[in-house]
Amino acid sequence: MNKTLMIGLGVVVAFATSAVLAQDIKGDAAAGAQKNAMCIGCHNIIGYQSSFPEVYKVPMISGQSAGYIDAALHEYKSGERKFPTMRGIAISLTDQDVANLAAYYAADGKKIEVPEKPAKAPSSEVAALLQKGACVSCHGENFSKPISEAYPKIAGQHPDYLYVALKAYKNPNEGPYSGRANGIMGGVASQFSNSELKALANYIGSLDSQLQIVPESRFR
């Protein structure tokens, strides 16, 4: 996708999303802590992996942007994101539940400061891929300060999860158990081979991160 066009689309979506978020239900982190029983069995266990349709570590969501968690749960609920387990959970949640869980996980864990620029420089090959995808235009120069709350922090996220997510954007209609319908990310991911997506995921996943796994006391 043309870089200028992608940035323009990103800005439009960011403004539109910000307007929606401003009208959204206010999340209550304390209420979210009482509603997370369906979440902790995967996202609060260190090393926990999904085994279907691919094996990969489930994403870290403690410290993630509340707006992104909210948006992701609604996408599972609507079917824009295909993953049976998450869809089953999401459709059981009210909009208030979603907002509460988003607020809870955004505030969960330690407050971690990360450098304004990645401490680890990419290889020349990866640098070219990052420039081609204009990744920093949405996710921020350190990949932890997205331009909109609806976009995720991705620095330090599990590389295998990032790779699977990128492939899902690239192939939104791959089957009933995977795929993500997102015009911007679909356009970005489709520019790359799977080996290039893996290289991007490995680099971004190696960076300093605000994302964490916070084990529940019952799992420690």
C-alpha positions as MATLAB code, in Angstrom:
seq = 'MNKTLMIGLGVVVAFATSAVLAQDIKGDAAAGAQKNAMCIGCHNIIGYQSSFPEVYKVPMISGQSAGYIDAALHEYKSGERKFPTMRGIAISLTDQDVANLAAYYAADGKKIEVPEKPAKAPSSEVAALLQKGACVSCHGENFSKPISEAYPKIAGQHPDYLYVALKAYKNPNEGPYSGRANGIMGGVASQFSNSELKALANYIGSLDSQLQIVPESRFR';
ca = [
       0.000    0.000    0.000;
       1.225    3.517   -0.761;
       2.794    4.902    2.414;
       1.105    8.314    2.159;
      -2.279    6.701    1.556;
      -1.812    4.359    4.495;
      -0.880    7.180    6.846;
      -3.877    9.166    5.652;
      -6.207    6.259    6.240;
      -4.671    5.693    9.635;
      -5.278    9.291   10.653;
      -8.895    9.161    9.450;
      -9.529    5.951   11.356;
      -7.782    7.332   14.431;
     -10.013   10.412   14.475;
     -13.141    8.345   13.891;
     -12.165    5.886   16.589;
     -11.324    8.630   19.047;
     -14.792   10.100   18.544;
     -16.382    6.730   19.238;
     -14.205    6.082   22.277;
     -15.164    9.454   23.722;
     -18.800    8.342   23.721;
     -18.118    4.860   25.022;
     -19.068    3.538   28.400;
     -16.490    4.370   31.049;
     -14.667    1.293   32.259;
     -14.344    0.408   35.932;
     -11.088   -1.432   36.647;
     -12.324   -2.716   40.006;
     -15.390   -4.215   38.347;
     -13.161   -5.691   35.653;
     -11.131   -7.461   38.345;
     -14.318   -9.231   39.385;
     -15.122  -10.260   35.809;
     -11.781  -11.648   34.641;
     -12.330  -15.313   35.542;
     -12.622  -16.201   31.843;
      -9.390  -14.328   31.045;
      -6.923  -15.397   33.717;
      -6.819  -19.048   32.678;
      -4.890  -18.048   29.534;
      -3.604  -14.490   29.753;
      -2.383  -14.603   33.346;
      -0.347  -17.802   33.089;
       3.300  -17.439   32.099;
       4.122  -19.503   29.018;
       0.509  -20.449   28.232;
       0.040  -21.391   24.585;
      -2.865  -21.697   22.206;
      -2.824  -25.043   20.427;
      -5.458  -24.467   17.729;
      -5.356  -23.743   14.846;
      -1.645  -22.999   15.449;
       0.631  -23.272   18.474;
       1.689  -19.869   19.814;
       1.835  -18.012   23.107;
      -1.367  -16.157   23.909;
      -0.853  -12.387   23.864;
       0.194  -10.363   26.861;
      -2.622   -7.956   27.659;
      -1.637   -6.495   31.038;
      -0.482   -2.950   30.264;
      -2.160   -2.928   26.846;
      -4.179    0.091   25.662;
      -7.729   -0.018   27.020;
      -9.139    1.165   23.705;
      -7.438   -1.648   21.839;
      -8.676   -4.334   24.260;
     -12.178   -2.890   23.966;
     -11.982   -2.842   20.163;
     -10.524   -6.363   19.954;
     -13.252   -7.872   22.134;
     -15.937   -6.219   20.027;
     -14.269   -7.556   16.867;
     -14.339  -11.091   18.282;
     -17.955  -10.500   19.234;
     -18.897   -9.375   15.714;
     -16.874  -12.069   13.970;
     -14.387   -9.645   12.368;
     -11.773  -11.650   14.243;
     -12.094  -15.406   13.962;
     -11.151  -17.464   16.984;
     -13.841  -19.690   18.509;
     -12.675  -19.496   22.126;
     -12.444  -15.723   22.156;
     -15.707  -15.327   20.267;
     -17.475  -17.543   22.801;
     -16.175  -15.377   25.623;
     -16.800  -12.053   23.893;
     -20.442  -12.736   23.017;
     -21.135  -13.429   26.696;
     -19.967   -9.932   27.691;
     -22.021   -6.765   27.813;
     -20.511   -3.516   26.534;
     -20.010   -2.502   30.176;
     -18.202   -5.779   30.905;
     -15.908   -5.157   27.934;
     -15.129   -1.614   29.088;
     -14.470   -2.835   32.631;
     -12.094   -5.598   31.509;
     -10.274   -3.173   29.194;
      -9.790   -0.722   32.076;
      -8.621   -3.517   34.380;
      -5.977   -4.932   32.047;
      -4.745   -1.491   30.962;
      -3.990   -0.713   34.622;
      -2.773   -4.210   35.563;
       0.877   -4.768   36.437;
       3.806   -2.412   36.939;
       4.106    0.909   35.171;
       7.066    0.368   32.868;
       8.885    3.189   31.124;
      10.386    2.342   27.749;
      12.833    4.387   25.635;
      11.378    6.882   23.183;
      13.315    5.044   20.479;
      14.052    1.301   20.478;
      17.311    0.510   22.242;
      17.897   -2.289   19.749;
      18.355   -1.167   16.157;
      16.854   -3.345   13.420;
      18.974   -5.014   10.784;
      19.078   -3.245    7.438;
      16.642   -5.827    6.051;
      14.136   -5.346    8.871;
      14.560   -1.549    8.743;
      13.529   -1.656    5.097;
      10.473   -3.768    5.947;
       9.449   -1.379    8.743;
       9.745    1.556    6.362;
       7.774   -0.247    3.648;
       4.952   -0.988    6.096;
       5.119    2.482    7.712;
       4.687    0.690   11.033;
       5.772    3.611   13.224;
       3.113    5.886   11.692;
       0.442    4.063   13.717;
       2.280    2.173   16.468;
       4.759    4.908   17.424;
       8.524    5.118   17.057;
       9.077    2.758   19.985;
       6.030    0.622   19.086;
       4.585    1.360   22.544;
       2.904    4.716   21.850;
       0.259    4.198   19.159;
      -1.412    7.246   17.665;
      -4.828    6.004   18.784;
      -5.964    4.044   21.823;
      -7.659    1.672   19.387;
      -4.239    0.562   18.096;
      -2.144   -1.878   20.127;
       1.181   -1.507   21.827;
       3.235   -4.187   20.092;
       6.803   -3.760   21.380;
       7.849   -6.861   23.314;
       4.714   -8.811   22.473;
       5.319  -12.530   21.952;
       6.893  -12.850   18.469;
       4.989  -16.029   17.651;
       1.694  -14.311   18.473;
       2.620  -11.253   16.395;
       3.443  -13.517   13.468;
       0.126  -15.368   13.682;
      -1.755  -12.065   14.001;
      -0.017  -10.604   10.947;
      -0.837  -13.699    8.908;
      -4.469  -13.413   10.027;
      -4.610   -9.837    8.718;
      -2.973  -10.967    5.486;
      -5.507  -13.791    5.026;
      -8.793  -12.593    6.560;
     -10.839  -15.318    4.853;
      -8.465  -18.215    5.357;
     -11.026  -20.312    7.216;
     -13.542  -20.393   10.063;
     -10.892  -20.478   12.794;
      -8.497  -17.704   11.793;
      -8.489  -14.409    9.974;
      -8.934  -10.752   10.889;
     -10.904   -8.283    8.787;
      -9.088   -4.945    8.967;
      -8.621   -2.834    5.859;
      -5.501   -1.008    7.000;
      -3.648   -3.967    8.512;
      -4.786   -6.217    5.689;
      -3.259   -3.827    3.178;
      -0.021   -3.604    5.141;
       0.404   -7.331    5.806;
      -0.406   -8.333    2.241;
       2.736   -6.551    1.025;
       4.975   -9.079    2.750;
       5.887  -12.736    2.423;
       5.394  -14.896    5.506;
       9.141  -14.972    6.090;
       9.177  -11.163    6.077;
       6.249  -11.069    8.508;
       8.175  -13.403   10.800;
      11.255  -11.151   10.625;
       9.118   -8.141   11.580;
       7.495  -10.063   14.433;
      10.838  -11.271   15.766;
      12.305   -7.769   15.825;
       9.303   -5.993   17.329;
       8.874   -8.790   19.864;
      12.484   -8.344   21.033;
      12.012   -4.701   22.091;
      11.507   -3.216   25.559;
       7.850   -3.522   26.451;
       5.106   -2.193   28.678;
       3.207   -5.441   28.195;
       3.302   -8.039   30.951;
       1.941  -11.303   32.253;
       0.694  -10.805   35.808;
       0.076  -14.219   37.395;
      -3.044  -14.519   39.507;
      -2.334  -15.568   43.090;
      -4.153  -18.859   42.519;
      -1.664  -19.715   39.737;
       1.565  -18.670   41.489;
];
